[in-house]
Amino acid sequence: MVHLAFVLLLLGAAGCATVRPEQRAVLADPTMQFDNDPGDGAARDHVLENREGSSGGTSVKGGGCGCN
């Protein structure tokens, strides 16, 4: 029983990782999030369009240099 608990503890600790601060911005990018409800995205886009006074520009992210 003790061995099983120790093995489970090791398996649980293997999933942990240290993330450097410069990597956090990449991992927190909205494109890395799952979109469970497509209607939610449409509602969010509608709110953004009303708040910003513009629409579009949400499909591709890049710097424009052609290297993406």
Backbone bond lengths (Angstrom), bond angles and torsions (degrees), N, CA, C in turn:
res aa  C-N    CA-C-N  psi(-1)  N-CA   C-N-CA  omega(-1)  CA-C   N-CA-C  phi
1 M - - - 1.450 - - 1.526 110.81 -
2 V 1.320 116.16 -40.64 1.464 120.46 179.58 1.524 109.87 -66.93
3 H 1.332 116.17 -37.62 1.461 120.23 179.68 1.528 110.95 -65.45
4 L 1.311 116.76 -39.08 1.462 121.18 178.91 1.528 110.61 -64.59
5 A 1.318 116.64 -42.55 1.463 120.48 178.42 1.533 110.15 -64.25
6 F 1.323 117.25 -39.32 1.464 120.83 179.85 1.534 110.84 -66.46
7 V 1.322 117.01 -40.97 1.461 121.20 178.68 1.532 110.17 -64.75
8 L 1.317 117.12 -42.73 1.464 120.48 177.89 1.530 111.23 -63.98
9 L 1.303 117.49 -37.87 1.462 121.44 176.70 1.527 110.87 -63.49
10 L 1.321 116.42 -42.86 1.470 119.89 178.64 1.525 111.55 -65.26
11 L 1.322 116.97 -40.94 1.461 120.10 178.79 1.526 111.29 -65.59
12 G 1.310 116.62 -37.75 1.465 120.09 177.90 1.516 112.15 -68.38
13 A 1.317 117.57 -36.99 1.457 121.07 179.85 1.523 111.69 -73.44
14 A 1.320 117.88 -23.31 1.464 121.06 -179.03 1.526 111.17 -69.04
15 G 1.327 118.41 -22.44 1.460 121.65 -179.32 1.518 113.15 -82.89
16 C 1.307 118.45 -8.20 1.464 121.71 -179.27 1.520 110.09 -84.30
17 A 1.314 115.75 143.83 1.460 119.90 178.58 1.518 109.19 -143.97
18 T 1.300 115.63 146.48 1.452 121.06 175.63 1.522 108.02 -89.87
19 V 1.322 116.06 129.77 1.456 121.42 -178.34 1.524 108.44 -112.90
20 R 1.323 115.62 125.37 1.460 119.98 178.29 1.528 109.83 -71.14
21 P 1.335 117.67 152.90 1.471 120.01 -177.64 1.523 113.77 -57.16
22 E 1.329 118.11 -35.25 1.464 119.17 -179.27 1.524 112.10 -72.47
23 Q 1.338 117.97 -17.98 1.456 121.48 177.04 1.522 112.17 -85.90
24 R 1.316 117.19 -20.73 1.459 120.62 -176.10 1.521 111.79 -64.86
25 A 1.316 117.51 -35.15 1.464 120.26 179.75 1.529 110.56 -64.38
26 V 1.311 116.92 -37.47 1.464 120.37 179.68 1.525 109.98 -70.44
27 L 1.324 117.33 -41.22 1.458 120.91 -178.10 1.529 112.04 -73.33
28 A 1.323 117.70 -23.75 1.462 121.42 179.92 1.524 111.95 -91.37
29 D 1.318 118.51 5.09 1.459 122.25 179.78 1.532 109.57 -61.81
30 P 1.330 118.22 135.89 1.462 119.92 -179.18 1.525 114.05 -58.39
31 T 1.326 118.12 -24.51 1.461 118.97 178.87 1.521 111.61 -70.79
32 M 1.327 117.83 -14.68 1.459 121.71 178.56 1.528 111.83 -85.48
33 Q 1.330 118.58 -5.25 1.454 122.46 -177.89 1.519 110.31 -91.36
34 F 1.322 116.38 146.41 1.451 121.96 176.37 1.518 109.05 -76.91
35 D 1.322 117.01 143.86 1.448 122.21 177.48 1.520 107.70 -107.56
36 N 1.328 116.14 92.89 1.462 120.73 -176.14 1.522 112.25 -74.78
37 D 1.317 117.26 -35.09 1.454 120.81 -174.78 1.527 109.13 -124.49
38 P 1.330 118.64 105.64 1.460 120.35 -178.70 1.527 112.78 -60.41
39 G 1.326 117.48 -30.79 1.461 120.63 178.17 1.514 112.13 -65.62
40 D 1.318 116.31 -30.89 1.455 120.54 178.32 1.527 110.32 -65.36
41 G 1.326 116.72 -40.45 1.463 120.53 178.05 1.513 111.72 -65.07
42 A 1.335 117.03 -38.59 1.463 120.83 178.09 1.524 110.63 -65.74
43 A 1.321 117.14 -40.14 1.466 120.58 178.14 1.526 110.60 -66.03
44 R 1.333 116.90 -40.27 1.466 120.42 178.85 1.528 110.43 -64.86
45 D 1.336 116.62 -41.48 1.467 120.12 177.71 1.523 111.28 -63.19
46 H 1.326 117.13 -39.04 1.467 121.14 179.27 1.530 110.44 -63.28
47 V 1.327 116.55 -43.10 1.466 120.40 178.75 1.521 110.00 -64.24
48 L 1.332 117.17 -43.07 1.467 119.80 179.31 1.524 111.70 -63.90
49 E 1.335 116.81 -40.49 1.463 120.26 178.79 1.520 110.67 -61.72
50 N 1.318 117.12 -41.75 1.462 120.24 179.29 1.520 111.64 -69.19
51 R 1.307 117.27 -38.77 1.464 120.36 -177.41 1.525 111.17 -73.38
52 E 1.329 116.80 -42.58 1.459 120.64 -175.79 1.522 113.13 -85.68
53 G 1.322 117.56 -20.77 1.459 120.44 -177.88 1.516 112.46 77.08
54 S 1.321 117.40 20.78 1.464 120.95 178.75 1.518 108.56 -149.34
55 S 1.330 115.57 168.40 1.457 119.14 178.50 1.517 109.37 -140.82
56 G 1.336 114.69 163.39 1.463 120.39 178.04 1.512 112.40 87.07
57 G 1.316 114.79 -176.10 1.456 120.76 178.35 1.507 113.84 76.06
58 T 1.327 118.20 18.44 1.461 119.75 -177.78 1.524 112.76 -107.05
59 S 1.326 118.98 1.95 1.455 119.28 -172.51 1.525 113.43 -87.58
60 V 1.319 118.65 -41.32 1.452 120.88 -174.80 1.521 108.93 -127.75
61 K 1.323 115.09 135.06 1.463 120.11 178.78 1.521 107.39 -113.13
62 G 1.302 116.27 133.65 1.451 119.37 178.31 1.510 111.13 -178.92
63 G 1.297 115.96 171.00 1.447 120.83 -176.76 1.504 114.29 -89.07
64 G 1.323 118.48 -11.72 1.442 120.64 -179.88 1.515 114.02 88.14
65 C 1.327 117.01 2.03 1.460 119.57 -178.35 1.527 111.74 -85.84
66 G 1.336 117.86 -9.78 1.455 120.96 179.65 1.513 113.21 86.17
67 C 1.327 117.79 4.27 1.455 120.28 -178.12 1.518 113.01 -96.17
68 N 1.328 118.47 2.19 1.463 120.03 -178.23 1.497 110.38 -87.82
